[in-house]
Amino acid sequence: MGNYTLLQAARGEVLDRPPVWVMRQAGRYMKVYRDLRQKYPSFRDRSENPDLAVEISLQPFRAFQPDGVIMFSDILTPLPGMGISFDIIESKGPIFEQPIRTPAQIEALTDLDPEASLPFVRQILRTLRQEVNGQATVLGFVGAPWTLAAYAIEGKSSKDYAIIKRMAFCQPAMLHQFLGKLADAIAVYARYQIDAGAQIVQLFDSWAGQLSPEDFQTFSLPYLQRVVQQVKATHPDTPLILYINNSAGILELMAQSGVDIISVDWTVDMAVARQRLGANIGVQGNIDPCVLFGTKELIRDRILATIRKAGNQKHILNLGHGILPNTPEENVAFFFETVKQLNYASSRCAPIRNY
């Protein structure tokens, strides 16, 4: 008997409990991953070698049996296929030797052909579907245009995003041209992932929370909509999830993107998020990742509170951001076990209100 609870919840079906997975599910908190990283120190090798990426994706599946298995990859993975080269330096993050700063660079970008430049993604997802064998939903993911542009223009991670914001305010036409090219490429990439086996795709616009609501409506939202519209035109039944860090000020705007699920960070009370978003859109989240450093009693209490506030439909339990390094693996196991043993009919997790 298969386990499709994550896919069912994303489609709005009524279940006995919420499905559960966590962002950055595979990674540094797991000893088996750290051991493998010692042998293969290059992140791009780990994420672009199908055998390694599949193994890493399956490490938490074997350990915790989450309801979702997400492909081990990076949001920047498709950029070289457009002519934007980068490297990922351990403990430093992405580095772009030639940041995108001129119209000529943008004009020189090529259309993304995933089969030519990213065939390993197809191999990873197809193998994951075979290995998971219906015991969990397989997720793909993509970076959103604003966030990919922020990395490519800044040239690395940033604290203030001054370079891309200066471009936005001083050279908006150039930035809009770049965002449009990224949106079309990301739509192609998302469809490629779905065709390869992804049953749900999550969009990460991680740095859009650095924008004011006005600027989000100008430089992020239209391009999120452009991606979603193109994906839904060919794959209308594949649920899409949108995550933005520090998104408390733009929740309602996020819902205008056209996605099926809004992934909520922990800075918003889940009951408040439900009220603000309305009944027609699902929610994911939103436990503070640091809760997993707490006692089992605290972890259980936060799980129950989140489920009660989210209601008994269209909710995927997750963290409000990625799981942190040094998180005790036994607490991660307890987190998954607790959710999987719950039932909406129990008074302990009876919803506060029914959506």
C-alpha positions in Angstrom: 0.0 0.0 0.0 1.4 3.4 -1.0 1.9 6.5 1.0 0.7 9.5 -1.0 -0.5 11.7 1.9 1.7 14.6 1.0 0.4 14.7 -2.6 -3.2 14.2 -1.3 -2.9 17.0 1.2 -1.5 19.4 -1.4 -4.5 18.6 -3.6 -6.9 19.4 -0.8 -8.0 15.9 0.1 -9.2 15.2 3.7 -6.8 12.9 5.6 -6.4 11.4 9.1 -3.3 13.5 9.9 -1.1 16.1 8.2 1.8 14.8 6.1 5.3 15.8 7.2 8.7 16.5 5.7 11.3 19.1 6.4 13.3 21.6 4.3 17.0 20.8 4.0 15.9 17.3 5.0 19.1 15.8 3.8 22.3 17.4 5.0 24.7 18.4 7.7 22.7 17.3 10.7 23.0 13.6 9.6 26.2 11.8 10.4 25.9 9.6 7.3 25.8 12.8 5.2 28.9 14.3 6.9 30.7 11.1 6.4 29.9 11.1 2.7 30.9 14.8 2.4 34.3 13.9 3.7 34.7 11.5 0.8 33.2 13.9 -1.8 34.0 17.5 -0.6 32.6 19.3 -3.6 28.9 20.3 -3.2 28.4 20.4 -6.9 29.8 16.9 -7.3 27.4 15.7 -4.6 24.4 17.3 -6.1 25.1 16.7 -9.8 26.3 13.1 -9.6 23.1 11.1 -9.9 24.3 8.2 -7.7 25.5 10.6 -4.9 22.4 12.8 -5.1 20.1 9.9 -4.9 22.0 8.4 -2.0 21.9 11.7 -0.1 18.2 12.2 -0.9 17.4 8.7 0.5 19.4 9.0 3.7 16.6 10.8 5.7 14.0 8.6 4.0 15.7 5.5 5.3 16.2 7.0 8.7 12.9 8.7 9.4 10.3 7.7 6.7 9.0 11.2 6.0 6.0 11.6 3.8 8.0 13.5 1.2 11.4 12.9 -0.3 13.0 16.0 -1.9 15.7 15.8 -4.5 19.1 16.8 -3.2 20.2 19.7 -5.4 20.6 23.4 -5.3 18.4 26.3 -6.6 21.3 27.6 -8.6 21.8 24.3 -10.5 20.2 25.4 -13.8 22.1 28.7 -14.2 25.2 27.2 -16.0 22.7 26.0 -18.7 21.9 29.6 -19.3 25.5 30.7 -19.4 25.9 31.8 -15.8 28.8 30.0 -14.2 29.3 29.7 -10.4 30.9 27.5 -7.8 29.8 26.6 -4.3 32.5 26.9 -1.7 32.0 24.9 1.5 31.1 27.2 4.4 31.1 30.2 2.1 28.3 29.4 -0.3 27.9 30.3 -4.0 30.5 32.4 -5.7 30.0 34.0 -9.1 33.3 35.1 -10.7 31.4 37.2 -13.3 28.3 38.6 -11.6 25.5 39.8 -14.0 25.8 43.6 -14.1 25.5 44.7 -17.7 22.9 44.5 -20.5 25.4 42.7 -22.7 25.7 39.9 -20.2 21.9 39.5 -20.1 21.6 39.6 -23.9 24.2 36.8 -24.1 22.3 34.4 -21.9 21.0 31.3 -23.7 17.6 29.5 -23.4 17.7 26.7 -20.9 17.7 23.2 -22.4 17.6 20.9 -19.4 18.1 17.7 -21.3 21.3 19.1 -22.8 22.7 20.8 -19.6 21.0 19.0 -16.7 20.4 15.4 -17.7 21.5 14.3 -14.2 18.3 15.9 -12.8 16.2 13.5 -14.8 18.2 10.6 -13.7 18.0 11.6 -10.0 14.2 12.1 -10.1 13.5 8.9 -12.0 15.7 6.9 -9.7 14.1 8.4 -6.6 10.6 7.5 -7.9 11.8 3.9 -8.3 13.6 3.7 -5.0 10.8 5.3 -3.0 8.4 3.0 -4.7 5.2 4.8 -3.7 6.1 5.0 0.0 6.4 8.8 -0.1 5.8 11.7 -2.5 8.8 12.8 -4.5 9.4 16.6 -4.5 11.4 18.7 -6.9 12.3 22.3 -6.4 13.4 25.4 -8.2 14.7 28.9 -7.3 12.4 31.8 -8.0 13.5 34.6 -10.4 14.2 37.3 -7.8 16.3 35.1 -5.6 18.3 33.6 -8.5 18.9 37.2 -9.8 20.0 38.3 -6.4 22.7 35.6 -6.3 23.8 36.2 -9.9 23.9 40.0 -9.5 25.4 40.2 -6.0 27.9 37.5 -6.9 27.5 35.8 -3.6 25.3 35.7 -0.6 24.4 39.2 0.8 23.2 40.8 3.9 21.7 43.9 2.4 21.2 43.1 -1.3 22.4 46.6 -2.1 23.7 45.8 -5.6 20.5 44.2 -7.0 18.3 46.8 -5.3 20.4 49.6 -6.8 19.9 48.0 -10.2 16.1 47.7 -9.4 15.9 51.4 -8.6 18.4 52.8 -11.1 18.2 50.4 -14.0 14.8 48.7 -13.7 14.5 47.8 -17.4 17.7 45.8 -17.3 16.6 43.9 -14.2 13.2 43.2 -15.6 14.8 41.8 -18.7 17.0 39.5 -16.6 14.0 38.4 -14.4 12.0 37.6 -17.5 14.7 35.4 -18.9 15.0 33.7 -15.5 11.3 33.1 -15.2 11.0 31.4 -18.6 14.0 29.2 -17.8 12.7 28.3 -14.4 9.3 27.3 -15.9 11.1 25.0 -18.4 13.2 23.6 -15.5 10.1 22.9 -13.3 8.3 21.2 -16.2 11.4 19.1 -16.8 11.4 18.0 -13.2 7.7 17.0 -13.3 8.2 15.1 -16.5 11.2 13.3 -14.9 9.1 12.2 -11.9 8.6 15.1 -9.4 5.1 14.9 -8.0 5.2 18.3 -6.3 7.5 21.2 -7.0 8.5 23.8 -4.4 9.6 27.3 -5.4 12.1 29.0 -3.2 12.1 32.8 -3.4 14.2 32.8 -0.3 15.4 36.4 -0.5 12.1 38.1 -1.6 11.4 38.7 2.0 14.1 41.4 1.7 11.7 43.4 -0.5 9.1 45.9 0.6 5.6 44.9 -0.3 5.6 47.5 -3.1 8.9 46.2 -4.5 7.8 42.6 -4.1 4.8 43.4 -6.3 7.1 44.9 -8.9 10.2 42.7 -9.0 9.1 39.3 -7.6 5.4 38.6 -7.8 4.9 39.1 -11.6 7.8 36.7 -12.3 6.5 34.1 -9.8 3.1 34.4 -11.6 4.9 33.9 -15.0 6.5 30.7 -13.8 3.3 29.3 -12.2 1.2 30.1 -15.3 3.6 28.4 -17.6 3.9 25.3 -15.4 0.2 25.1 -14.8 -0.5 25.4 -18.6 1.1 22.1 -19.2 0.9 20.4 -15.8 -2.3 21.7 -14.1 -2.5 18.8 -11.6 0.9 19.1 -10.2 0.8 21.0 -6.9 3.2 23.9 -6.5 4.5 25.3 -3.1 6.0 28.7 -2.5 8.4 29.4 0.3 9.8 32.9 1.2 11.9 33.6 4.3 10.8 36.5 6.4 7.5 36.7 4.6 5.1 37.9 7.3 4.6 41.2 5.5 3.7 39.7 2.1 1.6 36.6 2.9 -1.5 37.9 1.0 0.7 38.8 -2.0 2.3 35.4 -2.0 -1.2 33.9 -2.4 -1.6 35.9 -5.6 1.3 33.9 -7.2 -1.1 31.1 -8.2 0.6 28.3 -6.2 -1.4 25.7 -4.3 0.4 25.9 -1.0 2.1 28.8 0.9 5.0 27.6 3.1 4.9 29.8 6.2 7.9 30.7 8.2 7.8 30.7 12.0 7.5 34.5 12.4 3.8 34.2 11.7 1.3 32.4 14.0 -0.2 29.6 12.0 -3.8 30.5 12.9 -3.1 34.1 11.8 -1.6 32.9 8.6 -4.7 30.8 7.9 -6.9 33.8 8.5 -4.9 36.0 6.3 -4.6 33.5 3.4 -8.2 32.2 3.5 -9.6 28.8 2.9 -8.8 28.4 -0.8 -5.0 28.0 -0.4 -3.1 25.4 1.6 -0.4 26.0 4.1 2.9 24.4 5.0 5.0 24.8 8.1 5.8 26.4 10.4 7.7 25.2 13.4 10.9 27.1 14.4 13.8 24.8 13.4 15.4 25.5 16.8 12.5 23.8 18.5 14.2 20.5 17.4 17.0 21.4 19.9 14.4 21.3 22.7 12.9 18.6 24.9 10.6 16.0 23.5 7.8 17.5 25.4 8.4 20.9 23.8 8.6 19.3 20.3 5.3 17.5 20.9 3.6 20.5 22.2 4.7 22.7 19.2 3.6 20.0 16.8 0.1 19.7 18.4 -0.3 23.5 18.6 0.6 24.0 14.9 -1.7 21.2 13.8 -4.6 22.7 15.8 -4.1 26.1 14.4 -3.6 24.9 10.8 -6.9 22.9 10.7 -7.5 19.5 9.3 -7.2 20.1 5.6 -4.6 21.5 3.2 -1.8 21.5 5.7 1.6 20.0 5.3 3.6 20.0 8.6 7.1 21.3 8.1 9.6 23.6 9.7 9.5 27.3 9.1 12.9 27.1 7.4 15.6 24.5 6.8 16.7 22.1 9.5 19.8 23.3 11.2 23.2 21.7 11.4 23.9 20.0 14.8 20.2 19.2 15.2 20.1 16.0 17.3 19.1 13.1 15.0 17.1 11.5 17.8 14.9 14.7 18.0 14.4 14.6 14.2 13.2 11.0 14.6 10.9 11.9 17.4 9.5 14.8 15.3 8.5 12.5 12.5 7.3 9.7 14.7 5.1 12.0 16.7 3.4 13.5 13.6 2.8 10.1 12.0 1.1 8.7 15.1 -1.4 11.6 15.4 -4.9 11.6 14.2 -7.2 14.6 13.6 -10.0 12.9 15.5 -7.9 12.9 18.7 -8.7 15.7 21.1 -5.0 16.5 21.4 -4.9 17.8 17.8 -8.5 18.7 17.1 -8.4 21.8 15.0 -9.2 25.1 16.5 -11.4 25.9 13.5 -12.3 23.9 10.5 -11.2 25.3 7.1 
